[in-house]
Amino acid sequence: MQAARATSRLAFKAGALREGSRVLPSEVAVALSYNGSTHAVMMATPADLIDFARGFTLTEGIASLDEIERIEPVETPQGIDLQIWLTPAAAERQSRRRRSMAGPVGCGLCGLESLEEAMRHPHPVPPSNLSMTAAQIMAAMAELERHQPLHDETRAAHCAAFWTPEGIRLAREDVGRHNALDKLIGAVAPERDGAVILTCRTSIDMVQKACAAGFPILIAVSAPTTAAVDLAQAAGLTLVALARPDGFEIFSHPHRITPEDAAHVA
């Protein structure tokens, strides 16, 4: 399946309707099935789906990456079934906690059976010596624009990128912000000594996923929710938001961010 395709449309400009086309991102039903049983169905862009399966499995606490035996994407008339096969021990755990989650792209917590699951606290972020200067954060935000080909083509996709002191290493895009982050985590895990950058708002579930992957710094272009800030503070995650090429705001654990002129907060 294609990640994007041209679609006919009428455009109203200069007082007249004109025929033409616009490239739009594809959105298909993607089932995540574990050892033959469907666990969740997400609407996602049909690209980098192996990364998606790996990242979703890790960030949802279903299994560690070394407990995944194989992943087989199966295309069907209705969508794509990601058939994920776990080790016997992991499969037994999964069968005990199965839940139904039919998730539209705007929601990463749909169908949860309990409030405790929705508000789960991840393990603390592992110790890390990673730090960023103010200039590095702003340079990363400027560089991010060059890693969003699907967004450039469609203006309808989110991006999650992995930054190290050498710059942005790789990025993943999807119509769903949660899916983009899962794809990124699946691509880079188990590596975690870097910052993750998001082109979306930071809700509690995005913080949960970043913490589950072990990232010490999370940077987003939009504002966080109060629950996201509280969780980041409790988990030891440095949360930077409202980040632009000319500035940003720090909401938790600012010790990892160093102003280059060594000036302290006014």
TIPA-577968 format. One record per residue: x, y, z of N, C-alpha, C in turn; chain; residue number from 1. Coordinates in steps of 0.2 Angstrom, whole numbers, plus 5000, padded with zeros to 4 digits. Layout:
N
  n_u  n_v  n_w ca_u ca_v ca_w  c_u  c_v  c_w kette  nr
    X    Y    Z    X    Y    Z    X    Y    Z     A NUM
...
END
This chain:
266
  n_u  n_v  n_w ca_u ca_v ca_w  c_u  c_v  c_w kette  nr
 5004 4994 5000 5000 5000 5000 5004 5006 5000     A   1
 5002 5011 4997 5006 5018 4996 5005 5022 5003     A   2
 5010 5026 5004 5009 5030 5010 5005 5036 5009     A   3
 5005 5038 5002 5001 5044 5000 5000 5043 4993     A   4
 4994 5047 4990 4992 5046 4983 4989 5053 4982     A   5
 4989 5054 4975 4986 5060 4973 4978 5059 4972     A   6
 4974 5064 4974 4967 5064 4975 4964 5070 4971     A   7
 4959 5069 4967 4956 5075 4964 4952 5079 4968     A   8
 4952 5086 4967 4949 5091 4971 4948 5097 4967     A   9
 4943 5101 4969 4942 5108 4967 4944 5113 4971     A  10
 4948 5118 4969 4951 5123 4973 4948 5129 4971     A  11
 4946 5133 4976 4943 5140 4975 4949 5145 4976     A  12
 4951 5148 4971 4956 5153 4972 4954 5159 4967     A  13
 4956 5165 4969 4955 5171 4964 4948 5171 4962     A  14
 4943 5169 4966 4936 5170 4964 4933 5165 4959     A  15
 4937 5159 4958 4935 5154 4954 4937 5147 4956     A  16
 4933 5142 4954 4934 5135 4956 4938 5132 4950     A  17
 4944 5129 4952 4948 5126 4947 4949 5118 4949     A  18
 4949 5114 4944 4950 5107 4945 4958 5106 4946     A  19
 4959 5101 4949 4966 5099 4951 4967 5093 4955     A  20
 4972 5092 4958 4973 5086 4963 4978 5088 4968     A  21
 4978 5085 4974 4982 5086 4980 4984 5079 4982     A  22
 4991 5078 4984 4993 5072 4987 4991 5072 4994     A  23
 4988 5067 4996 4985 5066 5003 4988 5060 5006     A  24
 4989 5059 5013 4992 5054 5016 4987 5048 5016     A  25
 4989 5042 5016 4985 5036 5016 4984 5035 5024     A  26
 4978 5032 5025 4976 5030 5032 4972 5024 5031     A  27
 4975 5018 5034 4972 5012 5033 4971 5009 5040     A  28
 4967 5004 5041 4966 5000 5047 4972 4995 5048     A  29
 4976 4996 5054 4981 4992 5055 4980 4988 5061     A  30
 4979 4981 5061 4978 4977 5067 4985 4975 5070     A  31
 4985 4975 5076 4991 4972 5079 4989 4966 5083     A  32
 4991 4960 5080 4989 4954 5083 4995 4950 5086     A  33
 4994 4947 5092 4999 4944 5096 4997 4936 5096     A  34
 5002 4932 5093 5001 4925 5093 4994 4923 5091     A  35
 4991 4927 5086 4985 4925 5083 4979 4928 5085     A  36
 4980 4932 5091 4974 4936 5093 4975 4943 5093     A  37
 4970 4947 5090 4970 4954 5089 4970 4958 5095     A  38
 4975 4962 5096 4975 4966 5103 4972 4973 5101     A  39
 4974 4976 5096 4972 4983 5094 4971 4984 5087     A  40
 4967 4989 5085 4966 4991 5078 4967 4999 5078     A  41
 4972 5001 5075 4974 5008 5074 4973 5010 5067     A  42
 4971 5016 5066 4972 5019 5059 4978 5023 5058     A  43
 4982 5020 5053 4989 5022 5053 4991 5023 5045     A  44
 4996 5026 5044 4999 5027 5037 5003 5020 5036     A  45
 5002 5017 5030 5005 5011 5029 5012 5011 5027     A  46
 5017 5013 5031 5024 5014 5030 5027 5012 5037     A  47
 5033 5009 5036 5037 5008 5042 5033 5004 5047     A  48
 5030 4999 5045 5025 4995 5050 5029 4990 5054     A  49
 5035 4988 5052 5039 4984 5057 5041 4988 5063     A  50
 5043 4994 5061 5045 4998 5067 5039 5000 5071     A  51
 5033 5001 5068 5027 5002 5072 5026 4996 5076     A  52
 5026 4990 5074 5025 4984 5078 5030 4984 5084     A  53
 5036 4985 5083 5041 4985 5088 5040 4990 5093     A  54
 5039 4996 5091 5038 5002 5096 5031 5001 5100     A  55
 5026 4999 5096 5019 4998 5100 5020 4993 5105     A  56
 5023 4987 5103 5024 4982 5108 5028 4984 5114     A  57
 5033 4988 5113 5037 4990 5119 5034 4996 5123     A  58
 5031 5001 5120 5028 5006 5124 5022 5005 5127     A  59
 5018 5000 5125 5012 4998 5128 5013 4992 5133     A  60
 5020 4991 5135 5022 4986 5140 5020 4979 5138     A  61
 5019 4977 5132 5016 4971 5130 5022 4966 5131     A  62
 5028 4968 5128 5034 4963 5128 5040 4967 5127     A  63
 5046 4965 5129 5052 4968 5127 5054 4966 5120     A  64
 5058 4970 5117 5060 4968 5110 5063 4961 5109     A  65
 5067 4959 5114 5070 4952 5113 5065 4947 5114     A  66
 5059 4948 5116 5053 4943 5117 5049 4943 5111     A  67
 5051 4947 5106 5047 4947 5099 5051 4941 5095     A  68
 5048 4936 5093 5051 4931 5089 5051 4933 5081     A  69
 5045 4936 5079 5045 4938 5072 5039 4942 5071     A  70
 5039 4946 5066 5033 4950 5064 5031 4949 5056     A  71
 5025 4948 5055 5023 4946 5048 5017 4951 5046     A  72
 5019 4956 5042 5013 4960 5040 5009 4956 5034     A  73
 5002 4956 5035 4998 4953 5031 4993 4958 5028     A  74
 4993 4959 5021 4989 4964 5018 4982 4960 5017     A  75
 4976 4963 5019 4970 4961 5018 4966 4966 5014     A  76
 4960 4964 5012 4955 4969 5008 4953 4974 5013     A  77
 4953 4973 5020 4951 4978 5025 4957 4982 5027     A  78
 4963 4980 5027 4968 4984 5029 4974 4979 5030     A  79
 4978 4980 5035 4984 4976 5036 4984 4973 5043     A  80
 4986 4967 5043 4986 4963 5050 4994 4962 5051     A  81
 4996 4966 5057 5003 4965 5059 5003 4959 5064     A  82
 5005 4953 5061 5005 4947 5065 5012 4947 5069     A  83
 5011 4948 5076 5017 4948 5080 5017 4942 5084     A  84
 5023 4938 5084 5023 4932 5088 5028 4933 5093     A  85
 5026 4931 5099 5030 4932 5105 5032 4926 5108     A  86
 5038 4926 5112 5040 4920 5116 5034 4917 5120     A  87
 5034 4911 5122 5029 4908 5126 5027 4912 5132     A  88
 5033 4914 5136 5031 4918 5142 5028 4924 5141     A  89
 5030 4928 5136 5027 4935 5134 5020 4934 5132     A  90
 5019 4928 5128 5012 4927 5125 5007 4926 5131     A  91
 5010 4922 5136 5005 4920 5142 5004 4927 5146     A  92
 5009 4931 5147 5007 4938 5150 5002 4942 5146     A  93
 5003 4942 5139 4998 4946 5135 4991 4943 5135     A  94
 4991 4936 5136 4984 4934 5136 4980 4935 5142     A  95
 4984 4937 5148 4981 4939 5154 4979 4946 5154     A  96
 4982 4950 5150 4980 4957 5150 4977 4960 5144     A  97
 4974 4955 5140 4971 4957 5134 4966 4963 5135     A  98
 4966 4967 5130 4961 4973 5131 4959 4974 5123     A  99
 4953 4977 5122 4951 4979 5116 4952 4986 5115     A 100
 4956 4988 5110 4957 4996 5109 4957 4997 5102     A 101
 4951 5000 5100 4950 5003 5093 4952 5010 5093     A 102
 4957 5012 5090 4960 5019 5091 4960 5023 5085     A 103
 4956 5028 5085 4956 5033 5080 4963 5037 5081     A 104
 4965 5040 5075 4972 5043 5075 4973 5049 5081     A 105
 4967 5052 5083 4968 5057 5088 4968 5055 5095     A 106
 4968 5048 5096 4967 5046 5103 4972 5040 5104     A 107
 4976 5040 5109 4980 5034 5110 4978 5030 5116     A 108
 4972 5031 5119 4970 5028 5125 4963 5025 5124     A 109
 4961 5024 5118 4954 5022 5117 4953 5015 5119     A 110
 4948 5013 5122 4946 5006 5124 4949 5003 5130     A 111
 4953 5007 5133 4956 5004 5139 4951 5002 5144     A 112
 4952 4997 5148 4947 4994 5152 4948 4997 5159     A 113
 4953 5001 5161 4953 5003 5168 4957 5010 5168     A 114
 4955 5014 5172 4958 5021 5173 4965 5020 5175     A 115
 4967 5014 5179 4973 5013 5181 4978 5012 5175     A 116
 4976 5009 5170 4980 5008 5164 4981 5014 5161     A 117
 4976 5018 5160 4977 5025 5157 4982 5029 5160     A 118
 4982 5029 5167 4986 5034 5171 4992 5030 5173     A 119
 4994 5025 5170 5000 5021 5172 5006 5025 5173     A 120
 5010 5024 5178 5016 5027 5179 5022 5023 5176     A 121
 5026 5025 5171 5031 5021 5169 5037 5020 5173     A 122
 5042 5016 5172 5048 5016 5176 5052 5022 5175     A 123
 5055 5024 5180 5059 5030 5180 5064 5030 5174     A 124
 5065 5036 5171 5070 5036 5165 5077 5034 5168     A 125
 5080 5030 5164 5087 5027 5166 5092 5033 5167     A 126
 5097 5033 5171 5102 5038 5171 5105 5039 5164     A 127
 5106 5046 5163 5109 5048 5157 5114 5054 5158     A 128
 5119 5054 5154 5123 5060 5154 5122 5065 5148     A 129
 5116 5063 5145 5114 5068 5139 5112 5075 5141     A 130
 5115 5080 5138 5113 5086 5139 5112 5090 5133     A 131
 5109 5095 5132 5108 5099 5126 5109 5107 5128     A 132
 5112 5110 5124 5112 5118 5124 5106 5121 5121     A 133
 5105 5127 5123 5099 5130 5120 5100 5131 5112     A 134
 5106 5132 5110 5107 5132 5103 5106 5126 5099     A 135
 5108 5120 5103 5106 5113 5100 5099 5112 5099     A 136
 5095 5114 5104 5088 5113 5103 5085 5117 5098     A 137
 5087 5123 5097 5084 5128 5092 5087 5125 5085     A 138
 5093 5123 5085 5095 5120 5078 5092 5114 5076     A 139
 5090 5110 5081 5086 5104 5080 5079 5105 5077     A 140
 5076 5110 5080 5070 5112 5077 5070 5115 5070     A 141
 5075 5118 5069 5076 5121 5062 5077 5115 5057     A 142
 5081 5110 5059 5083 5104 5055 5077 5100 5054     A 143
 5073 5100 5059 5067 5095 5059 5063 5096 5052     A 144
 5063 5102 5049 5059 5103 5043 5061 5099 5037     A 145
 5068 5097 5038 5071 5093 5032 5069 5086 5033     A 146
 5066 5084 5038 5065 5076 5039 5058 5075 5039     A 147
 5054 5079 5035 5046 5077 5035 5044 5077 5028     A 148
 5046 5073 5024 5044 5072 5017 5037 5071 5016     A 149
 5034 5067 5020 5026 5066 5019 5022 5072 5021     A 150
 5024 5075 5026 5021 5082 5028 5022 5087 5023     A 151
 5028 5087 5020 5029 5092 5014 5024 5091 5008     A 152
 5023 5084 5007 5019 5082 5001 5012 5083 5003     A 153
 5010 5082 5009 5003 5082 5010 5000 5087 5015     A 154
 5004 5090 5019 5002 5094 5025 4997 5091 5030     A 155
 4998 5084 5031 4993 5081 5035 4997 5075 5039     A 156
 5003 5076 5041 5006 5070 5044 5010 5073 5050     A 157
 5011 5069 5055 5015 5070 5061 5022 5067 5060     A 158
 5027 5070 5064 5033 5067 5064 5036 5066 5071     A 159
 5040 5061 5072 5044 5060 5078 5051 5059 5075     A 160
 5056 5062 5078 5063 5062 5076 5068 5060 5082     A 161
 5073 5057 5081 5078 5055 5086 5084 5060 5085     A 162
 5086 5063 5090 5092 5068 5090 5097 5066 5094     A 163
 5104 5066 5092 5110 5065 5096 5114 5071 5094     A 164
 5120 5072 5098 5124 5078 5097 5126 5079 5090     A 165
 5126 5074 5086 5128 5074 5079 5122 5077 5074     A 166
 5116 5078 5077 5110 5080 5074 5105 5075 5074     A 167
 5099 5076 5070 5094 5072 5069 5096 5066 5065     A 168
 5096 5060 5069 5098 5053 5066 5093 5051 5061     A 169
 5087 5050 5063 5082 5048 5059 5075 5050 5061     A 170
 5070 5050 5057 5063 5052 5058 5058 5047 5055     A 171
 5052 5047 5058 5046 5043 5056 5040 5047 5056     A 172
 5036 5046 5051 5030 5050 5050 5024 5046 5050     A 173
 5018 5049 5052 5012 5045 5051 5006 5050 5052     A 174
 5000 5048 5050 4994 5053 5051 4993 5053 5059     A 175
 4995 5048 5062 4994 5048 5070 5000 5050 5073     A 176
 4999 5054 5078 5005 5056 5082 5008 5051 5086     A 177
 5004 5047 5089 5006 5041 5093 5009 5036 5089     A 178
 5007 5035 5083 5010 5030 5078 5017 5032 5076     A 179
 5017 5039 5075 5024 5041 5073 5029 5040 5078     A 180
 5027 5041 5084 5032 5040 5090 5033 5033 5091     A 181
 5028 5028 5090 5029 5021 5090 5034 5019 5085     A 182
 5033 5021 5079 5038 5019 5073 5045 5022 5075     A 183
 5046 5028 5077 5052 5030 5079 5056 5025 5084     A 184
 5052 5024 5089 5055 5020 5095 5056 5013 5092     A 185
 5052 5010 5088 5054 5004 5085 5060 5004 5081     A 186
 5061 5009 5078 5067 5010 5073 5074 5011 5077     A 187
 5073 5014 5083 5080 5016 5086 5081 5011 5092     A 188
 5076 5008 5095 5077 5004 5101 5081 4998 5100     A 189
 5086 4996 5104 5086 4998 5111 5090 5005 5113     A 190
 5092 5008 5107 5096 5014 5109 5092 5020 5112     A 191
 5094 5023 5117 5090 5028 5120 5093 5034 5122     A 192
 5100 5035 5121 5104 5040 5123 5103 5046 5118     A 193
 5097 5049 5118 5096 5054 5113 5090 5058 5115     A 194
 5088 5063 5111 5082 5066 5113 5077 5065 5107     A 195
 5070 5064 5109 5065 5063 5104 5061 5070 5103     A 196
 5060 5071 5097 5057 5078 5095 5050 5076 5091     A 197
 5045 5080 5094 5038 5078 5091 5035 5085 5088     A 198
 5032 5084 5083 5028 5090 5079 5021 5090 5082     A 199
 5020 5089 5088 5013 5089 5090 5013 5091 5098     A 200
 5007 5091 5100 5006 5092 5107 5008 5086 5112     A 201
 5010 5088 5118 5012 5082 5122 5007 5081 5127     A 202
 5004 5075 5126 4999 5073 5131 5002 5067 5135     A 203
 4999 5065 5140 5002 5060 5145 5004 5054 5142     A 204
 5000 5051 5137 5002 5045 5133 5008 5046 5129     A 205
 5010 5052 5127 5016 5053 5123 5022 5053 5128     A 206
 5021 5055 5134 5026 5055 5139 5027 5048 5141     A 207
 5022 5044 5142 5022 5037 5144 5026 5033 5139     A 208
 5025 5034 5133 5029 5031 5128 5036 5033 5128     A 209
 5038 5039 5128 5045 5041 5128 5048 5038 5134     A 210
 5045 5038 5140 5048 5035 5146 5049 5028 5145     A 211
 5044 5024 5142 5045 5017 5141 5051 5015 5137     A 212
 5052 5020 5132 5058 5019 5128 5065 5021 5131     A 213
 5064 5025 5137 5070 5027 5140 5074 5033 5138     A 214
 5070 5037 5134 5073 5044 5132 5074 5049 5138     A 215
 5079 5052 5139 5080 5057 5144 5077 5064 5143     A 216
 5076 5065 5136 5074 5072 5134 5068 5071 5129     A 217
 5063 5075 5130 5057 5075 5125 5056 5082 5123     A 218
 5056 5084 5117 5055 5091 5114 5049 5091 5110     A 219
 5044 5095 5111 5038 5096 5106 5037 5103 5104     A 220
 5034 5104 5098 5033 5110 5096 5027 5113 5099     A 221
 5022 5109 5102 5016 5112 5105 5017 5112 5113     A 222
 5012 5114 5116 5012 5114 5123 5010 5107 5126     A 223
 5012 5106 5132 5010 5100 5135 5004 5100 5140     A 224
 5001 5095 5142 4995 5095 5146 4998 5095 5153     A 225
 4994 5097 5158 4997 5097 5165 4998 5090 5167     A 226
 4994 5085 5165 4996 5078 5167 5003 5076 5164     A 227
 5004 5078 5158 5010 5076 5155 5016 5079 5159     A 228
 5016 5085 5161 5021 5088 5165 5022 5085 5171     A 229
 5016 5083 5175 5017 5079 5181 5020 5073 5180     A 230
 5019 5069 5175 5022 5063 5174 5029 5063 5172     A 231
 5031 5068 5168 5038 5069 5166 5042 5071 5172     A 232
 5039 5075 5177 5043 5077 5183 5044 5071 5187     A 233
 5039 5066 5188 5039 5061 5192 5044 5055 5189     A 234
 5044 5055 5183 5048 5050 5179 5055 5052 5178     A 235
 5057 5058 5179 5064 5060 5178 5065 5062 5171     A 236
 5060 5064 5167 5061 5066 5160 5061 5073 5159     A 237
 5066 5076 5155 5066 5083 5154 5061 5084 5148     A 238
 5056 5088 5150 5051 5090 5145 5052 5097 5142     A 239
 5053 5098 5136 5054 5104 5133 5048 5105 5128     A 240
 5045 5111 5128 5039 5111 5123 5039 5119 5121     A 241
 5034 5120 5116 5033 5126 5113 5040 5128 5109     A 242
 5043 5123 5107 5050 5123 5104 5050 5126 5097     A 243
 5054 5131 5095 5054 5134 5089 5062 5135 5087     A 244
 5063 5137 5081 5070 5139 5080 5073 5145 5084     A 245
 5068 5149 5087 5071 5154 5090 5069 5154 5098     A 246
 5067 5149 5101 5066 5148 5108 5062 5142 5110     A 247
 5061 5141 5116 5057 5136 5119 5056 5137 5126     A 248
 5052 5132 5129 5050 5132 5137 5052 5125 5140     A 249
 5055 5125 5146 5056 5119 5149 5051 5118 5155     A 250
 5048 5112 5155 5043 5111 5160 5045 5106 5166     A 251
 5051 5102 5165 5053 5098 5170 5060 5096 5169     A 252
 5063 5095 5174 5071 5093 5175 5075 5097 5170     A 253
 5076 5103 5171 5079 5108 5167 5087 5107 5167     A 254
 5089 5102 5172 5097 5102 5173 5100 5099 5166     A 255
 5096 5096 5162 5099 5093 5156 5100 5098 5150     A 256
 5097 5104 5151 5097 5110 5146 5102 5115 5149     A 257
 5107 5117 5145 5112 5122 5147 5112 5128 5143     A 258
 5111 5134 5145 5112 5140 5141 5119 5141 5140     A 259
 5121 5142 5133 5128 5142 5131 5132 5148 5135     A 260
 5128 5153 5137 5132 5159 5140 5132 5158 5147     A 261
 5130 5152 5150 5130 5150 5157 5126 5155 5161     A 262
 5122 5159 5158 5117 5163 5162 5112 5159 5165     A 263
 5110 5160 5171 5105 5156 5174 5098 5160 5173     A 264
 5093 5156 5175 5086 5158 5174 5085 5165 5178     A 265
 5082 5170 5174 5081 5176 5177 5075 5176 5182     A 266
END
